[in-house]
Amino acid sequence: MARMDIRRALPADLPAVAAIYGREAREGHATFDLEPLPMALWEEKLSAEGDHLLVADLEGTVIGYASSAPFRPKPAYGHTRETTVYVAPGHQGLGTGRALYDALLALLADDGVHLVVAAVALPNPASLALHRGCGFEEVGVMREVGHKQGRWIDLAWWQRRLG
Ligand SMILES: CC(C)(COP(=O)(O)OP(=O)(O)OC[C@H]1O[C@@H](n2cnc3c(N)ncnc32)[C@H](O)[C@@H]1OP(=O)(O)O)[C@@H](O)C(=O)NCCC(=O)NCCS
């Protein structure tokens, strides 16, 4: 059986991570970016203090990643993190997203993070199921806050208290 590891990302993983995200930016609606992000941003993310970038490594191939980031910059938001997770097409629906999120949430709990927030562009039944399964609760939906691929997109906000 193929072996999958969830581990911290290394600099050599960044092109694969960037490609997974870039495909979703160009072809999907899970992110409101329209184009891939420059490598410098991924390098910054990798070295960001207080946050995490994890990858799912399937026998040497990065098939997904999960990351945390500050929710908003003002200091009173300091105990809150925003998380996200992407799994490459062809590997979805096999438990990888859940494994990545479980590992990320455990690290954030160890860090003493109080609240984790996630924004899910709709429709996205897999992401809604993932967040529900990981103990998040939905706290509201912003209607038509994004416009992509010729349509307005709603954004559901989910949160989970860790502390
Ligand atoms: C959303 C995503 C990260 C989920 O990861 P995954 O590896 O496909 O999901 P998993 O196999 O770990 O399953 C997680 C849960 O979602 C459910 N699920 C998976 N695919 C589903 C689908 N297509 N429809 C409905 N539920 C689905 C699983 O049954 C599981 O629920 P459970 O815990 O109640 O059994 C992945 O599908 C993805 O990368 N999608 C594109 C990018 C994206 O939407 N990212 C999220 C941004 S908020």
The ligand as an SDF file (V2000), in Angstrom:
LIG
                    3D

 48 50  0  0  0  0  0  0  0  0999 V2000
  -11.6830   20.3120    0.2800 C   0  0  0  0  0  0  0  0  0  0  0  0
  -10.5150   19.3260    0.2320 C   0  0  0  0  0  0  0  0  0  0  0  0
   -9.2810   19.9730    0.8730 C   0  0  0  0  0  0  0  0  0  0  0  0
  -10.8900   18.0780    1.0440 C   0  0  0  0  0  0  0  0  0  0  0  0
   -9.7940   17.1980    1.0590 O   0  0  0  0  0  0  0  0  0  0  0  0
  -10.0060   15.6620    0.6140 P   0  0  0  0  0  0  0  0  0  0  0  0
   -8.7420   14.9610    0.7910 O   0  0  0  0  0  0  0  0  0  0  0  0
  -10.6200   15.6780   -0.7290 O   0  0  0  0  0  0  0  0  0  0  0  0
  -11.1000   15.2130    1.6800 O   0  0  0  0  0  0  0  0  0  0  0  0
  -11.0920   13.9290    2.6310 P   0  0  0  0  0  0  0  0  0  0  0  0
  -11.0190   12.7030    1.7990 O   0  0  0  0  0  0  0  0  0  0  0  0
  -10.0800   14.1020    3.6970 O   0  0  0  0  0  0  0  0  0  0  0  0
  -12.5550   14.0090    3.2490 O   0  0  0  0  0  0  0  0  0  0  0  0
  -12.9090   14.9820    4.2180 C   0  0  0  0  0  0  0  0  0  0  0  0
  -14.4060   14.9380    4.4020 C   0  0  0  0  0  0  0  0  0  0  0  0
  -15.0400   15.4410    3.2250 O   0  0  0  0  0  0  0  0  0  0  0  0
  -15.9340   14.4690    2.6840 C   0  0  0  0  0  0  0  0  0  0  0  0
  -15.8480   14.6060    1.2330 N   0  0  0  0  0  0  0  0  0  0  0  0
  -14.7310   14.4210    0.4800 C   0  0  0  0  0  0  0  0  0  0  0  0
  -15.0230   14.6840   -0.8090 N   0  0  0  0  0  0  0  0  0  0  0  0
  -16.3400   15.0240   -0.8420 C   0  0  0  0  0  0  0  0  0  0  0  0
  -17.2200   15.4190   -1.8720 C   0  0  0  0  0  0  0  0  0  0  0  0
  -16.7740   15.5290   -3.1370 N   0  0  0  0  0  0  0  0  0  0  0  0
  -18.4840   15.7100   -1.5450 N   0  0  0  0  0  0  0  0  0  0  0  0
  -18.9230   15.6340   -0.2730 C   0  0  0  0  0  0  0  0  0  0  0  0
  -18.1280   15.2950    0.7690 N   0  0  0  0  0  0  0  0  0  0  0  0
  -16.8530   14.9820    0.4690 C   0  0  0  0  0  0  0  0  0  0  0  0
  -15.4260   13.1480    3.1880 C   0  0  0  0  0  0  0  0  0  0  0  0
  -16.4500   12.1740    3.2230 O   0  0  0  0  0  0  0  0  0  0  0  0
  -14.9670   13.5240    4.5700 C   0  0  0  0  0  0  0  0  0  0  0  0
  -16.0810   13.6750    5.4140 O   0  0  0  0  0  0  0  0  0  0  0  0
  -16.2280   12.8000    6.7570 P   0  0  0  0  0  0  0  0  0  0  0  0
  -15.0570   13.2090    7.6220 O   0  0  0  0  0  0  0  0  0  0  0  0
  -17.5420   13.2440    7.2900 O   0  0  0  0  0  0  0  0  0  0  0  0
  -16.1560   11.3910    6.2820 O   0  0  0  0  0  0  0  0  0  0  0  0
  -10.1790   18.8850   -1.2260 C   0  0  0  0  0  0  0  0  0  0  0  0
  -11.3020   18.2870   -1.7980 O   0  0  0  0  0  0  0  0  0  0  0  0
   -9.6770   20.0220   -2.0960 C   0  0  0  0  0  0  0  0  0  0  0  0
   -8.4820   20.3180   -2.0960 O   0  0  0  0  0  0  0  0  0  0  0  0
  -10.5710   20.6760   -2.8650 N   0  0  0  0  0  0  0  0  0  0  0  0
  -10.1700   21.7850   -3.7290 C   0  0  0  0  0  0  0  0  0  0  0  0
   -9.5900   22.9560   -2.9410 C   0  0  0  0  0  0  0  0  0  0  0  0
  -10.4770   23.3540   -1.7880 C   0  0  0  0  0  0  0  0  0  0  0  0
  -11.6970   23.4170   -1.9240 O   0  0  0  0  0  0  0  0  0  0  0  0
   -9.8420   23.6530   -0.6370 N   0  0  0  0  0  0  0  0  0  0  0  0
  -10.5540   24.0770    0.5530 C   0  0  0  0  0  0  0  0  0  0  0  0
  -10.5160   25.5560    0.6620 C   0  0  0  0  0  0  0  0  0  0  0  0
  -11.5980   26.1060    1.9800 S   0  0  0  0  0  0  0  0  0  0  0  0
  1  2  1  0
  2  3  1  0
  2  4  1  0
  2 36  1  0
  4  5  1  0
  5  6  1  0
  6  7  2  0
  6  8  1  0
  6  9  1  0
  9 10  1  0
 10 11  2  0
 10 12  1  0
 10 13  1  0
 13 14  1  0
 14 15  1  0
 15 16  1  0
 15 30  1  0
 16 17  1  0
 17 18  1  0
 17 28  1  0
 18 19  1  0
 18 27  1  0
 19 20  2  0
 20 21  1  0
 21 22  1  0
 21 27  2  0
 22 23  1  0
 22 24  2  0
 24 25  1  0
 25 26  2  0
 26 27  1  0
 28 29  1  0
 28 30  1  0
 30 31  1  0
 31 32  1  0
 32 33  2  0
 32 34  1  0
 32 35  1  0
 36 37  1  0
 36 38  1  0
 38 39  2  0
 38 40  1  0
 40 41  1  0
 41 42  1  0
 42 43  1  0
 43 44  2  0
 43 45  1  0
 45 46  1  0
 46 47  1  0
 47 48  1  0
M  END
$$$$
